[in-house]
Amino acid sequence: MLKTGHACNTQSVPGFHILYTLSMPSTTTNRDLALLKLVEEISACRLCQGKIPEPRPVLRVSRKARILIIGQAPGTRVHASGIPWNDASGNRLRSWLEVEPETFYDASLFAIMPMGFCYPGKGKSGDLPPRSECAPAWHSKLLSMMPNIQCTLLIGSYAQQYYLEHKFQTLTECVQNWQRFAPDRFVLPHPSPRNQLWLRRNPWFENEVVPALRDHVGELLKY
C-alpha cells in the first residue's frame, strides 16, 4: 500500500507496459513534471525492439528517494506483474535490508532502476544478461532527477562492472571489498535462489556485510 500523497501510475501504449511510482507533492513542480515526462519516454523506448520478447519497462523513481537499487533486469514474474523484485529474489533482498514490502515499495524512500528495464529473455542456463542499451540511454538522465539519493545498492556483477571505477576479477572479490565503497554504495551478490551455494560458501557476507547494510539503511529511513 502506498502512503497518502504518492501516485501509482500505469502507462500503457501498444506493445508496452510500464509501472512507475512517483512521489508527487501536493503542488507539482516543473521538476516533478520533467521526471514524469522522462518516465513516459522510457515507456515508449524501442531500442531493443526485436531483440527481447516484449518491451515492458519496469522501474520506480522519485525525486524524494533516498536509496537507489540497481539490479540486473526483470525476470518472468516481474515482467508479468510490472512490480520490481516481486519474487523470491525480492523476498531475500528485503530480508537483507530488514524492511517490509510497504516500505520497500514506497518510492519516496527506495528508487529501483535496473541495468535493463525489460525482461531480456531466456538463455541456455537462465535469463539472458540485461540489454546493454538501457543504462547508457537512460540512467544518467534519471539520476540527474533524483537529487536526494544517499546510498546506492549495486546488485550483481552487471551493475558493479558498469558503475565501479575499479574492475575486480570476480563478484566475490568485489563484494569482499565492500568497505571500500560503503556507506555511499553497497556491492551485493544477487539475492536469487540460484546463489544459495555462493552464500553457503561465503558466510562472511551475511555475518558482516548484511548487518552493516541494515544499520545504514535503517539510519536513512529514520527521518
Contacts in CASP RR format, 6 or more apart in sequence:
PFRMAT RR
TARGET T0000
AUTHOR 0000-0000-0000
METHOD contacts of the structure
MODEL  1
MLKTGHACNTQSVPGFHILYTLSMPSTTTNRDLALLKLVEEISACRLCQG
KIPEPRPVLRVSRKARILIIGQAPGTRVHASGIPWNDASGNRLRSWLEVE
PETFYDASLFAIMPMGFCYPGKGKSGDLPPRSECAPAWHSKLLSMMPNIQ
CTLLIGSYAQQYYLEHKFQTLTECVQNWQRFAPDRFVLPHPSPRNQLWLR
RNPWFENEVVPALRDHVGELLKY
1 102 0 8 1.000
2 8 0 8 1.000
2 21 0 8 1.000
2 105 0 8 1.000
2 106 0 8 1.000
2 107 0 8 1.000
3 106 0 8 1.000
3 108 0 8 1.000
5 23 0 8 1.000
5 24 0 8 1.000
5 25 0 8 1.000
5 26 0 8 1.000
6 21 0 8 1.000
6 22 0 8 1.000
6 23 0 8 1.000
6 24 0 8 1.000
6 106 0 8 1.000
6 107 0 8 1.000
6 108 0 8 1.000
7 21 0 8 1.000
7 22 0 8 1.000
7 24 0 8 1.000
8 19 0 8 1.000
8 21 0 8 1.000
9 19 0 8 1.000
9 20 0 8 1.000
9 21 0 8 1.000
9 22 0 8 1.000
10 17 0 8 1.000
10 18 0 8 1.000
10 19 0 8 1.000
11 17 0 8 1.000
11 18 0 8 1.000
11 19 0 8 1.000
11 20 0 8 1.000
11 39 0 8 1.000
11 40 0 8 1.000
11 43 0 8 1.000
12 18 0 8 1.000
12 43 0 8 1.000
13 43 0 8 1.000
13 44 0 8 1.000
15 54 0 8 1.000
15 55 0 8 1.000
16 43 0 8 1.000
16 44 0 8 1.000
16 55 0 8 1.000
16 56 0 8 1.000
16 57 0 8 1.000
17 43 0 8 1.000
17 56 0 8 1.000
17 57 0 8 1.000
17 82 0 8 1.000
18 39 0 8 1.000
18 42 0 8 1.000
18 43 0 8 1.000
18 56 0 8 1.000
18 57 0 8 1.000
18 58 0 8 1.000
18 59 0 8 1.000
18 117 0 8 1.000
19 58 0 8 1.000
19 60 0 8 1.000
19 82 0 8 1.000
19 83 0 8 1.000
20 39 0 8 1.000
20 43 0 8 1.000
20 59 0 8 1.000
20 60 0 8 1.000
20 61 0 8 1.000
21 60 0 8 1.000
21 61 0 8 1.000
21 62 0 8 1.000
21 105 0 8 1.000
21 107 0 8 1.000
22 32 0 8 1.000
22 35 0 8 1.000
22 36 0 8 1.000
22 39 0 8 1.000
22 61 0 8 1.000
22 62 0 8 1.000
22 107 0 8 1.000
23 62 0 8 1.000
23 63 0 8 1.000
23 64 0 8 1.000
23 65 0 8 1.000
23 106 0 8 1.000
23 107 0 8 1.000
23 108 0 8 1.000
24 32 0 8 1.000
25 32 0 8 1.000
31 63 0 8 1.000
31 145 0 8 1.000
32 63 0 8 1.000
34 145 0 8 1.000
35 61 0 8 1.000
35 62 0 8 1.000
35 63 0 8 1.000
35 145 0 8 1.000
38 138 0 8 1.000
38 141 0 8 1.000
38 142 0 8 1.000
38 145 0 8 1.000
39 59 0 8 1.000
39 61 0 8 1.000
42 57 0 8 1.000
42 59 0 8 1.000
42 117 0 8 1.000
42 138 0 8 1.000
43 57 0 8 1.000
45 55 0 8 1.000
45 57 0 8 1.000
45 117 0 8 1.000
45 137 0 8 1.000
45 138 0 8 1.000
46 55 0 8 1.000
47 131 0 8 1.000
47 133 0 8 1.000
47 134 0 8 1.000
47 137 0 8 1.000
48 55 0 8 1.000
48 118 0 8 1.000
48 131 0 8 1.000
48 133 0 8 1.000
48 134 0 8 1.000
49 55 0 8 1.000
51 131 0 8 1.000
52 118 0 8 1.000
52 119 0 8 1.000
52 120 0 8 1.000
52 121 0 8 1.000
52 131 0 8 1.000
53 79 0 8 1.000
53 119 0 8 1.000
53 121 0 8 1.000
54 79 0 8 1.000
54 118 0 8 1.000
54 119 0 8 1.000
55 118 0 8 1.000
56 74 0 8 1.000
56 79 0 8 1.000
56 82 0 8 1.000
56 118 0 8 1.000
56 119 0 8 1.000
57 117 0 8 1.000
57 118 0 8 1.000
58 74 0 8 1.000
58 78 0 8 1.000
58 79 0 8 1.000
58 82 0 8 1.000
58 83 0 8 1.000
58 84 0 8 1.000
58 112 0 8 1.000
58 114 0 8 1.000
58 117 0 8 1.000
58 118 0 8 1.000
59 84 0 8 1.000
59 112 0 8 1.000
59 113 0 8 1.000
59 114 0 8 1.000
59 117 0 8 1.000
59 142 0 8 1.000
60 84 0 8 1.000
60 105 0 8 1.000
60 107 0 8 1.000
60 110 0 8 1.000
60 111 0 8 1.000
60 112 0 8 1.000
61 107 0 8 1.000
61 111 0 8 1.000
61 112 0 8 1.000
61 113 0 8 1.000
61 142 0 8 1.000
61 145 0 8 1.000
61 146 0 8 1.000
62 107 0 8 1.000
62 108 0 8 1.000
62 111 0 8 1.000
62 146 0 8 1.000
63 145 0 8 1.000
63 146 0 8 1.000
63 147 0 8 1.000
63 148 0 8 1.000
64 107 0 8 1.000
64 108 0 8 1.000
64 109 0 8 1.000
64 148 0 8 1.000
65 107 0 8 1.000
65 108 0 8 1.000
65 109 0 8 1.000
65 110 0 8 1.000
65 111 0 8 1.000
65 146 0 8 1.000
65 148 0 8 1.000
65 149 0 8 1.000
66 109 0 8 1.000
66 110 0 8 1.000
66 148 0 8 1.000
66 149 0 8 1.000
66 150 0 8 1.000
66 151 0 8 1.000
66 220 0 8 1.000
66 221 0 8 1.000
67 109 0 8 1.000
67 110 0 8 1.000
67 111 0 8 1.000
67 149 0 8 1.000
67 150 0 8 1.000
67 151 0 8 1.000
67 152 0 8 1.000
67 153 0 8 1.000
67 217 0 8 1.000
67 220 0 8 1.000
68 110 0 8 1.000
68 111 0 8 1.000
68 112 0 8 1.000
68 113 0 8 1.000
68 146 0 8 1.000
68 149 0 8 1.000
68 151 0 8 1.000
68 152 0 8 1.000
68 153 0 8 1.000
69 85 0 8 1.000
69 93 0 8 1.000
69 110 0 8 1.000
69 111 0 8 1.000
69 112 0 8 1.000
69 113 0 8 1.000
69 152 0 8 1.000
69 153 0 8 1.000
69 155 0 8 1.000
70 113 0 8 1.000
70 114 0 8 1.000
70 115 0 8 1.000
70 152 0 8 1.000
70 153 0 8 1.000
70 154 0 8 1.000
70 155 0 8 1.000
70 159 0 8 1.000
70 163 0 8 1.000
71 114 0 8 1.000
71 115 0 8 1.000
71 153 0 8 1.000
71 154 0 8 1.000
71 155 0 8 1.000
71 156 0 8 1.000
71 158 0 8 1.000
71 159 0 8 1.000
71 190 0 8 1.000
72 114 0 8 1.000
72 115 0 8 1.000
72 116 0 8 1.000
72 127 0 8 1.000
72 129 0 8 1.000
72 130 0 8 1.000
72 155 0 8 1.000
72 156 0 8 1.000
72 158 0 8 1.000
72 159 0 8 1.000
72 190 0 8 1.000
73 114 0 8 1.000
73 115 0 8 1.000
73 116 0 8 1.000
73 117 0 8 1.000
73 118 0 8 1.000
73 119 0 8 1.000
73 120 0 8 1.000
73 127 0 8 1.000
73 129 0 8 1.000
73 130 0 8 1.000
73 131 0 8 1.000
74 82 0 8 1.000
74 84 0 8 1.000
74 114 0 8 1.000
74 116 0 8 1.000
74 117 0 8 1.000
74 118 0 8 1.000
74 119 0 8 1.000
75 87 0 8 1.000
75 119 0 8 1.000
75 127 0 8 1.000
76 119 0 8 1.000
76 127 0 8 1.000
77 86 0 8 1.000
77 87 0 8 1.000
78 84 0 8 1.000
78 85 0 8 1.000
78 86 0 8 1.000
78 87 0 8 1.000
78 119 0 8 1.000
79 118 0 8 1.000
79 119 0 8 1.000
83 105 0 8 1.000
84 112 0 8 1.000
84 114 0 8 1.000
85 93 0 8 1.000
85 94 0 8 1.000
85 104 0 8 1.000
85 112 0 8 1.000
88 192 0 8 1.000
88 193 0 8 1.000
89 190 0 8 1.000
89 191 0 8 1.000
89 192 0 8 1.000
89 193 0 8 1.000
90 191 0 8 1.000
92 191 0 8 1.000
92 192 0 8 1.000
92 193 0 8 1.000
93 155 0 8 1.000
93 191 0 8 1.000
94 100 0 8 1.000
94 101 0 8 1.000
94 104 0 8 1.000
96 188 0 8 1.000
96 191 0 8 1.000
96 206 0 8 1.000
96 210 0 8 1.000
96 213 0 8 1.000
96 214 0 8 1.000
97 104 0 8 1.000
97 213 0 8 1.000
97 214 0 8 1.000
97 217 0 8 1.000
98 214 0 8 1.000
98 217 0 8 1.000
98 218 0 8 1.000
99 217 0 8 1.000
99 221 0 8 1.000
103 109 0 8 1.000
103 110 0 8 1.000
103 221 0 8 1.000
104 110 0 8 1.000
109 221 0 8 1.000
111 146 0 8 1.000
111 149 0 8 1.000
113 139 0 8 1.000
113 142 0 8 1.000
113 143 0 8 1.000
114 130 0 8 1.000
114 134 0 8 1.000
115 130 0 8 1.000
115 134 0 8 1.000
115 135 0 8 1.000
115 158 0 8 1.000
115 159 0 8 1.000
115 162 0 8 1.000
116 130 0 8 1.000
116 131 0 8 1.000
116 134 0 8 1.000
116 135 0 8 1.000
117 134 0 8 1.000
117 138 0 8 1.000
118 131 0 8 1.000
118 134 0 8 1.000
119 127 0 8 1.000
120 127 0 8 1.000
120 128 0 8 1.000
120 129 0 8 1.000
120 130 0 8 1.000
120 131 0 8 1.000
121 127 0 8 1.000
121 128 0 8 1.000
122 128 0 8 1.000
129 158 0 8 1.000
130 158 0 8 1.000
135 162 0 8 1.000
143 149 0 8 1.000
150 184 0 8 1.000
150 220 0 8 1.000
151 183 0 8 1.000
151 184 0 8 1.000
151 185 0 8 1.000
151 186 0 8 1.000
151 216 0 8 1.000
151 217 0 8 1.000
151 220 0 8 1.000
152 163 0 8 1.000
152 184 0 8 1.000
152 185 0 8 1.000
152 186 0 8 1.000
153 185 0 8 1.000
153 186 0 8 1.000
153 188 0 8 1.000
153 213 0 8 1.000
154 160 0 8 1.000
154 163 0 8 1.000
154 164 0 8 1.000
154 181 0 8 1.000
154 185 0 8 1.000
154 186 0 8 1.000
154 187 0 8 1.000
154 188 0 8 1.000
155 188 0 8 1.000
155 189 0 8 1.000
155 190 0 8 1.000
155 191 0 8 1.000
156 171 0 8 1.000
156 187 0 8 1.000
156 188 0 8 1.000
156 189 0 8 1.000
156 190 0 8 1.000
157 171 0 8 1.000
157 174 0 8 1.000
160 168 0 8 1.000
160 171 0 8 1.000
160 174 0 8 1.000
160 187 0 8 1.000
161 167 0 8 1.000
163 185 0 8 1.000
164 174 0 8 1.000
164 181 0 8 1.000
164 185 0 8 1.000
164 187 0 8 1.000
166 180 0 8 1.000
168 174 0 8 1.000
168 177 0 8 1.000
171 189 0 8 1.000
172 198 0 8 1.000
172 202 0 8 1.000
174 187 0 8 1.000
175 187 0 8 1.000
175 188 0 8 1.000
175 189 0 8 1.000
175 202 0 8 1.000
175 205 0 8 1.000
175 209 0 8 1.000
176 204 0 8 1.000
177 187 0 8 1.000
178 186 0 8 1.000
178 187 0 8 1.000
178 209 0 8 1.000
178 212 0 8 1.000
181 187 0 8 1.000
182 212 0 8 1.000
182 213 0 8 1.000
182 216 0 8 1.000
183 212 0 8 1.000
183 216 0 8 1.000
186 209 0 8 1.000
186 212 0 8 1.000
186 213 0 8 1.000
186 216 0 8 1.000
188 209 0 8 1.000
188 213 0 8 1.000
189 195 0 8 1.000
189 198 0 8 1.000
189 199 0 8 1.000
189 205 0 8 1.000
199 205 0 8 1.000
199 206 0 8 1.000
END
